[in-house]
Amino acid sequence: MNGADVIDVARDGLWVIIMVAGPIMLIALVVGLVVSLFQALTQIQEMTLTFVPKIIAIFFSLLIFLPYMGDTLGEFMQRLADRIVGLV
């Protein structure tokens, strides 16, 4: 395995991280912006108001995106295993 292969595996790994974590992070961002806008408009500065909706949204988005995340990670592992087998 040369340097180009290592860079290729690292690039693929970073792309998989973005694909797996991206939807959850975007949902948390949108919910956080909505809650912040609500707090700014109503001048309610309750700390639990920022955390509870995000936790609930992340939980439900994990339930929705978990099959996609598992498939993406499984395909990445399969590609890594194929590379390892190809080296021998």
N, CA, C and O atoms as CSV, one atom per row, in Angstrom:
chain,resi,resn,atom,element,x,y,z
A,1,MET,N,N,0.849,-1.166,0.000
A,1,MET,CA,C,0.000,0.000,0.000
A,1,MET,C,C,0.897,1.232,0.000
A,1,MET,O,O,1.744,1.397,0.877
A,2,ASN,N,N,0.701,2.083,-0.984
A,2,ASN,CA,C,1.529,3.278,-1.075
A,2,ASN,C,C,0.776,4.486,-0.518
A,2,ASN,O,O,-0.337,4.361,-0.006
A,3,GLY,N,N,1.399,5.645,-0.629
A,3,GLY,CA,C,0.815,6.862,-0.076
A,3,GLY,C,C,-0.490,7.262,-0.730
A,3,GLY,O,O,-1.382,7.788,-0.065
A,4,ALA,N,N,-0.614,7.020,-2.027
A,4,ALA,CA,C,-1.847,7.373,-2.728
A,4,ALA,C,C,-3.022,6.530,-2.233
A,4,ALA,O,O,-4.142,7.030,-2.129
A,5,ASP,N,N,-2.774,5.268,-1.931
A,5,ASP,CA,C,-3.841,4.408,-1.405
A,5,ASP,C,C,-4.287,4.872,-0.020
A,5,ASP,O,O,-5.478,4.863,0.291
A,6,VAL,N,N,-3.332,5.273,0.801
A,6,VAL,CA,C,-3.668,5.760,2.144
A,6,VAL,C,C,-4.514,7.025,2.054
A,6,VAL,O,O,-5.501,7.171,2.774
A,7,ILE,N,N,-4.126,7.933,1.171
A,7,ILE,CA,C,-4.887,9.164,0.990
A,7,ILE,C,C,-6.283,8.857,0.454
A,7,ILE,O,O,-7.258,9.498,0.846
A,8,ASP,N,N,-6.377,7.881,-0.439
A,8,ASP,CA,C,-7.670,7.493,-0.993
A,8,ASP,C,C,-8.588,6.919,0.085
A,8,ASP,O,O,-9.774,7.246,0.128
A,9,VAL,N,N,-8.050,6.071,0.948
A,9,VAL,CA,C,-8.844,5.495,2.040
A,9,VAL,C,C,-9.257,6.586,3.029
A,9,VAL,O,O,-10.393,6.599,3.503
A,10,ALA,N,N,-8.341,7.496,3.337
A,10,ALA,CA,C,-8.674,8.585,4.258
A,10,ALA,C,C,-9.749,9.493,3.669
A,10,ALA,O,O,-10.668,9.906,4.377
A,11,ARG,N,N,-9.642,9.807,2.380
A,11,ARG,CA,C,-10.651,10.642,1.727
A,11,ARG,C,C,-12.007,9.941,1.743
A,11,ARG,O,O,-13.030,10.568,2.018
A,12,ASP,N,N,-12.013,8.654,1.449
A,12,ASP,CA,C,-13.252,7.891,1.466
A,12,ASP,C,C,-13.843,7.856,2.879
A,12,ASP,O,O,-15.057,7.967,3.048
A,13,GLY,N,N,-12.990,7.704,3.883
A,13,GLY,CA,C,-13.456,7.687,5.269
A,13,GLY,C,C,-14.056,9.015,5.692
A,13,GLY,O,O,-15.085,9.047,6.367
A,14,LEU,N,N,-13.425,10.103,5.302
A,14,LEU,CA,C,-13.975,11.418,5.631
A,14,LEU,C,C,-15.309,11.651,4.930
A,14,LEU,O,O,-16.231,12.225,5.509
A,15,TRP,N,N,-15.407,11.202,3.682
A,15,TRP,CA,C,-16.669,11.353,2.955
A,15,TRP,C,C,-17.781,10.539,3.623
A,15,TRP,O,O,-18.923,10.993,3.694
A,16,VAL,N,N,-17.456,9.347,4.108
A,16,VAL,CA,C,-18.446,8.517,4.797
A,16,VAL,C,C,-18.885,9.201,6.094
A,16,VAL,O,O,-20.067,9.169,6.436
A,17,ILE,N,N,-17.954,9.814,6.814
A,17,ILE,CA,C,-18.311,10.531,8.035
A,17,ILE,C,C,-19.291,11.654,7.724
A,17,ILE,O,O,-20.271,11.846,8.444
A,18,ILE,N,N,-19.028,12.393,6.655
A,18,ILE,CA,C,-19.922,13.490,6.269
A,18,ILE,C,C,-21.294,12.953,5.882
A,18,ILE,O,O,-22.319,13.520,6.261
A,19,MET,N,N,-21.309,11.861,5.128
A,19,MET,CA,C,-22.588,11.296,4.690
A,19,MET,C,C,-23.401,10.724,5.860
A,19,MET,O,O,-24.630,10.790,5.855
A,20,VAL,N,N,-22.714,10.168,6.852
A,20,VAL,CA,C,-23.417,9.557,7.976
A,20,VAL,C,C,-23.879,10.619,8.978
A,20,VAL,O,O,-25.017,10.576,9.446
A,21,ALA,N,N,-23.008,11.561,9.304
A,21,ALA,CA,C,-23.340,12.553,10.330
A,21,ALA,C,C,-24.078,13.762,9.775
A,21,ALA,O,O,-24.724,14.487,10.532
A,22,GLY,N,N,-23.996,13.991,8.477
A,22,GLY,CA,C,-24.572,15.185,7.878
A,22,GLY,C,C,-26.057,15.376,8.111
A,22,GLY,O,O,-26.459,16.445,8.569
A,23,PRO,N,N,-26.897,14.380,7.815
A,23,PRO,CA,C,-28.341,14.589,8.012
A,23,PRO,C,C,-28.717,14.899,9.459
A,23,PRO,O,O,-29.576,15.746,9.707
A,24,ILE,N,N,-28.088,14.227,10.404
A,24,ILE,CA,C,-28.398,14.459,11.813
A,24,ILE,C,C,-27.956,15.866,12.226
A,24,ILE,O,O,-28.674,16.569,12.937
A,25,MET,N,N,-26.775,16.262,11.775
A,25,MET,CA,C,-26.268,17.591,12.120
A,25,MET,C,C,-27.126,18.688,11.489
A,25,MET,O,O,-27.362,19.719,12.118
A,26,LEU,N,N,-27.591,18.483,10.265
A,26,LEU,CA,C,-28.447,19.478,9.624
A,26,LEU,C,C,-29.784,19.620,10.353
A,26,LEU,O,O,-30.290,20.730,10.518
A,27,ILE,N,N,-30.343,18.515,10.778
A,27,ILE,CA,C,-31.602,18.575,11.526
A,27,ILE,C,C,-31.391,19.291,12.859
A,27,ILE,O,O,-32.222,20.106,13.258
A,28,ALA,N,N,-30.299,18.997,13.543
A,28,ALA,CA,C,-30.001,19.685,14.804
A,28,ALA,C,C,-29.787,21.179,14.568
A,28,ALA,O,O,-30.200,22.001,15.386
A,29,LEU,N,N,-29.144,21.533,13.456
A,29,LEU,CA,C,-28.933,22.943,13.124
A,29,LEU,C,C,-30.252,23.655,12.879
A,29,LEU,O,O,-30.468,24.752,13.393
A,30,VAL,N,N,-31.129,23.050,12.105
A,30,VAL,CA,C,-32.417,23.677,11.793
A,30,VAL,C,C,-33.259,23.827,13.055
A,30,VAL,O,O,-33.859,24.879,13.277
A,31,VAL,N,N,-33.309,22.791,13.878
A,31,VAL,CA,C,-34.086,22.875,15.121
A,31,VAL,C,C,-33.492,23.928,16.043
A,31,VAL,O,O,-34.236,24.675,16.678
A,32,GLY,N,N,-32.179,24.005,16.130
A,32,GLY,CA,C,-31.537,25.022,16.954
A,32,GLY,C,C,-31.839,26.428,16.472
A,32,GLY,O,O,-32.070,27.329,17.279
A,33,LEU,N,N,-31.837,26.623,15.151
A,33,LEU,CA,C,-32.172,27.943,14.613
A,33,LEU,C,C,-33.622,28.315,14.885
A,33,LEU,O,O,-33.916,29.463,15.218
A,34,VAL,N,N,-34.521,27.361,14.746
A,34,VAL,CA,C,-35.936,27.632,15.009
A,34,VAL,C,C,-36.145,27.974,16.485
A,34,VAL,O,O,-36.871,28.914,16.808
A,35,VAL,N,N,-35.519,27.223,17.369
A,35,VAL,CA,C,-35.661,27.494,18.804
A,35,VAL,C,C,-35.043,28.843,19.150
A,35,VAL,O,O,-35.616,29.594,19.939
A,36,SER,N,N,-33.899,29.161,18.584
A,36,SER,CA,C,-33.268,30.453,18.848
A,36,SER,C,C,-34.124,31.600,18.341
A,36,SER,O,O,-34.247,32.631,19.004
A,37,LEU,N,N,-34.713,31.425,17.175
A,37,LEU,CA,C,-35.601,32.455,16.643
A,37,LEU,C,C,-36.828,32.617,17.541
A,37,LEU,O,O,-37.267,33.737,17.802
A,38,PHE,N,N,-37.376,31.503,18.009
A,38,PHE,CA,C,-38.518,31.554,18.925
A,38,PHE,C,C,-38.148,32.273,20.215
A,38,PHE,O,O,-38.928,33.081,20.719
A,39,GLN,N,N,-36.962,31.986,20.755
A,39,GLN,CA,C,-36.520,32.637,21.977
A,39,GLN,C,C,-36.297,34.130,21.765
A,39,GLN,O,O,-36.610,34.941,22.638
A,40,ALA,N,N,-35.757,34.489,20.611
A,40,ALA,CA,C,-35.517,35.905,20.343
A,40,ALA,C,C,-36.832,36.662,20.167
A,40,ALA,O,O,-36.957,37.805,20.607
A,41,LEU,N,N,-37.802,36.033,19.531
A,41,LEU,CA,C,-39.078,36.714,19.309
A,41,LEU,C,C,-39.905,36.840,20.576
A,41,LEU,O,O,-40.595,37.842,20.765
A,42,THR,N,N,-39.847,35.847,21.439
A,42,THR,CA,C,-40.669,35.864,22.652
A,42,THR,C,C,-39.902,36.321,23.884
A,42,THR,O,O,-40.509,36.516,24.936
A,43,GLN,N,N,-38.615,36.494,23.791
A,43,GLN,CA,C,-37.734,36.884,24.892
A,43,GLN,C,C,-37.800,35.900,26.057
A,43,GLN,O,O,-37.652,36.282,27.217
A,44,ILE,N,N,-38.024,34.637,25.729
A,44,ILE,CA,C,-37.972,33.561,26.726
A,44,ILE,C,C,-36.560,33.005,26.695
A,44,ILE,O,O,-36.122,32.488,25.667
A,45,GLN,N,N,-35.850,33.104,27.791
A,45,GLN,CA,C,-34.463,32.635,27.843
A,45,GLN,C,C,-34.342,31.447,28.796
A,45,GLN,O,O,-33.584,31.491,29.765
A,46,GLU,N,N,-35.075,30.419,28.518
A,46,GLU,CA,C,-35.049,29.209,29.325
A,46,GLU,C,C,-34.019,28.246,28.751
A,46,GLU,O,O,-34.053,27.953,27.556
A,47,MET,N,N,-33.108,27.752,29.575
A,47,MET,CA,C,-32.028,26.885,29.098
A,47,MET,C,C,-32.546,25.541,28.588
A,47,MET,O,O,-32.039,25.018,27.595
A,48,THR,N,N,-33.547,24.982,29.255
A,48,THR,CA,C,-34.045,23.677,28.809
A,48,THR,C,C,-34.759,23.777,27.474
A,48,THR,O,O,-34.897,22.776,26.769
A,49,LEU,N,N,-35.213,24.965,27.118
A,49,LEU,CA,C,-35.899,25.138,25.842
A,49,LEU,C,C,-34.946,24.930,24.664
A,49,LEU,O,O,-35.390,24.591,23.567
A,50,THR,N,N,-33.666,25.125,24.876
A,50,THR,CA,C,-32.712,24.920,23.784
A,50,THR,C,C,-32.326,23.459,23.627
A,50,THR,O,O,-32.053,23.014,22.511
A,51,PHE,N,N,-32.296,22.702,24.716
A,51,PHE,CA,C,-31.796,21.334,24.657
A,51,PHE,C,C,-32.866,20.300,24.346
A,51,PHE,O,O,-32.627,19.389,23.554
A,52,VAL,N,N,-34.020,20.419,24.944
A,52,VAL,CA,C,-35.050,19.380,24.820
A,52,VAL,C,C,-35.525,19.204,23.377
A,52,VAL,O,O,-35.583,18.066,22.911
A,53,PRO,N,N,-35.866,20.264,22.646
A,53,PRO,CA,C,-36.300,20.033,21.252
A,53,PRO,C,C,-35.203,19.431,20.376
A,53,PRO,O,O,-35.482,18.605,19.507
A,54,LYS,N,N,-33.953,19.846,20.605
A,54,LYS,CA,C,-32.859,19.270,19.810
A,54,LYS,C,C,-32.660,17.799,20.123
A,54,LYS,O,O,-32.426,16.998,19.217
A,55,ILE,N,N,-32.750,17.438,21.379
A,55,ILE,CA,C,-32.583,16.024,21.750
A,55,ILE,C,C,-33.695,15.183,21.137
A,55,ILE,O,O,-33.440,14.095,20.619
A,56,ILE,N,N,-34.918,15.679,21.192
A,56,ILE,CA,C,-36.051,14.942,20.618
A,56,ILE,C,C,-35.904,14.827,19.103
A,56,ILE,O,O,-36.129,13.759,18.535
A,57,ALA,N,N,-35.526,15.926,18.449
A,57,ALA,CA,C,-35.356,15.900,16.986
A,57,ALA,C,C,-34.227,14.967,16.579
A,57,ALA,O,O,-34.357,14.243,15.591
A,58,ILE,N,N,-33.129,14.966,17.311
A,58,ILE,CA,C,-32.014,14.073,16.988
A,58,ILE,C,C,-32.415,12.618,17.206
A,58,ILE,O,O,-32.056,11.752,16.408
A,59,PHE,N,N,-33.145,12.345,18.263
A,59,PHE,CA,C,-33.587,10.983,18.515
A,59,PHE,C,C,-34.458,10.460,17.375
A,59,PHE,O,O,-34.232,9.356,16.881
A,60,PHE,N,N,-35.455,11.247,16.950
A,60,PHE,CA,C,-36.341,10.799,15.876
A,60,PHE,C,C,-35.610,10.736,14.529
A,60,PHE,O,O,-35.889,9.861,13.710
A,61,SER,N,N,-34.682,11.657,14.305
A,61,SER,CA,C,-33.923,11.593,13.051
A,61,SER,C,C,-32.988,10.380,13.044
A,61,SER,O,O,-32.745,9.798,11.987
A,62,LEU,N,N,-32.467,9.997,14.197
A,62,LEU,CA,C,-31.675,8.764,14.255
A,62,LEU,C,C,-32.533,7.547,13.929
A,62,LEU,O,O,-32.081,6.632,13.241
A,63,LEU,N,N,-33.758,7.536,14.417
A,63,LEU,CA,C,-34.654,6.422,14.083
A,63,LEU,C,C,-34.925,6.359,12.582
A,63,LEU,O,O,-35.022,5.277,12.004
A,64,ILE,N,N,-35.046,7.526,11.963
A,64,ILE,CA,C,-35.346,7.567,10.531
A,64,ILE,C,C,-34.118,7.221,9.704
A,64,ILE,O,O,-34.216,6.444,8.755
A,65,PHE,N,N,-32.952,7.788,10.049
A,65,PHE,CA,C,-31.753,7.654,9.226
A,65,PHE,C,C,-30.870,6.467,9.602
A,65,PHE,O,O,-29.859,6.235,8.938
A,66,LEU,N,N,-31.211,5.719,10.629
A,66,LEU,CA,C,-30.349,4.615,11.048
A,66,LEU,C,C,-30.133,3.555,9.964
A,66,LEU,O,O,-29.003,3.089,9.817
A,67,PRO,N,N,-31.154,3.146,9.194
A,67,PRO,CA,C,-30.877,2.175,8.121
A,67,PRO,C,C,-29.909,2.729,7.066
A,67,PRO,O,O,-29.018,2.017,6.604
A,68,TYR,N,N,-30.086,3.990,6.691
A,68,TYR,CA,C,-29.174,4.622,5.729
A,68,TYR,C,C,-27.748,4.679,6.283
A,68,TYR,O,O,-26.784,4.399,5.570
A,69,MET,N,N,-27.625,5.042,7.554
A,69,MET,CA,C,-26.305,5.133,8.169
A,69,MET,C,C,-25.634,3.760,8.231
A,69,MET,O,O,-24.439,3.632,7.965
A,70,GLY,N,N,-26.409,2.742,8.584
A,70,GLY,CA,C,-25.862,1.391,8.634
A,70,GLY,C,C,-25.422,0.896,7.266
A,70,GLY,O,O,-24.366,0.278,7.140
A,71,ASP,N,N,-26.222,1.163,6.245
A,71,ASP,CA,C,-25.846,0.757,4.886
A,71,ASP,C,C,-24.583,1.464,4.419
A,71,ASP,O,O,-23.710,0.848,3.808
A,72,THR,N,N,-24.485,2.766,4.709
A,72,THR,CA,C,-23.309,3.533,4.294
A,72,THR,C,C,-22.056,3.020,4.982
A,72,THR,O,O,-21.019,2.853,4.339
A,73,LEU,N,N,-22.139,2.770,6.275
A,73,LEU,CA,C,-20.977,2.245,7.002
A,73,LEU,C,C,-20.648,0.821,6.568
A,73,LEU,O,O,-19.477,0.447,6.501
A,74,GLY,N,N,-21.681,0.020,6.270
A,74,GLY,CA,C,-21.436,-1.346,5.795
A,74,GLY,C,C,-20.744,-1.367,4.442
A,74,GLY,O,O,-19.840,-2.171,4.213
A,75,GLU,N,N,-21.171,-0.481,3.542
A,75,GLU,CA,C,-20.515,-0.393,2.229
A,75,GLU,C,C,-19.068,0.065,2.364
A,75,GLU,O,O,-18.192,-0.427,1.652
A,76,PHE,N,N,-18.813,0.997,3.266
A,76,PHE,CA,C,-17.436,1.456,3.495
A,76,PHE,C,C,-16.576,0.312,4.029
A,76,PHE,O,O,-15.439,0.131,3.593
A,77,MET,N,N,-17.114,-0.451,4.961
A,77,MET,CA,C,-16.352,-1.581,5.498
A,77,MET,C,C,-16.107,-2.629,4.428
A,77,MET,O,O,-15.041,-3.243,4.390
A,78,GLN,N,N,-17.082,-2.836,3.562
A,78,GLN,CA,C,-16.899,-3.798,2.468
A,78,GLN,C,C,-15.791,-3.337,1.523
A,78,GLN,O,O,-14.976,-4.147,1.083
A,79,ARG,N,N,-15.756,-2.036,1.208
A,79,ARG,CA,C,-14.690,-1.500,0.351
A,79,ARG,C,C,-13.325,-1.658,1.016
A,79,ARG,O,O,-12.342,-1.991,0.353
A,80,LEU,N,N,-13.265,-1.418,2.337
A,80,LEU,CA,C,-11.998,-1.598,3.050
A,80,LEU,C,C,-11.580,-3.066,3.051
A,80,LEU,O,O,-10.406,-3.379,2.849
A,81,ALA,N,N,-12.529,-3.958,3.277
A,81,ALA,CA,C,-12.203,-5.392,3.279
A,81,ALA,C,C,-11.732,-5.833,1.912
A,81,ALA,O,O,-10.807,-6.639,1.816
A,82,ASP,N,N,-12.343,-5.327,0.843
A,82,ASP,CA,C,-11.912,-5.663,-0.509
A,82,ASP,C,C,-10.495,-5.163,-0.765
A,82,ASP,O,O,-9.711,-5.843,-1.426
A,83,ARG,N,N,-10.161,-3.988,-0.251
A,83,ARG,CA,C,-8.793,-3.468,-0.398
A,83,ARG,C,C,-7.794,-4.353,0.346
A,83,ARG,O,O,-6.708,-4.643,-0.157
A,84,ILE,N,N,-8.177,-4.774,1.549
A,84,ILE,CA,C,-7.272,-5.615,2.335
A,84,ILE,C,C,-7.046,-6.950,1.640
A,84,ILE,O,O,-5.914,-7.431,1.572
A,85,VAL,N,N,-8.111,-7.552,1.126
A,85,VAL,CA,C,-7.990,-8.831,0.424
A,85,VAL,C,C,-7.159,-8.655,-0.847
A,85,VAL,O,O,-6.391,-9.541,-1.221
A,86,GLY,N,N,-7.317,-7.507,-1.505
A,86,GLY,CA,C,-6.573,-7.255,-2.737
A,86,GLY,C,C,-5.090,-7.070,-2.505
A,86,GLY,O,O,-4.301,-7.254,-3.432
A,87,LEU,N,N,-4.681,-6.710,-1.294
A,87,LEU,CA,C,-3.269,-6.508,-0.998
A,87,LEU,C,C,-2.521,-7.822,-0.833
A,87,LEU,O,O,-1.324,-7.897,-1.111
A,88,VAL,N,N,-3.214,-8.845,-0.387
A,88,VAL,CA,C,-2.544,-10.116,-0.093
A,88,VAL,C,C,-2.201,-10.873,-1.336
A,88,VAL,O,O,-1.634,-11.963,-1.258
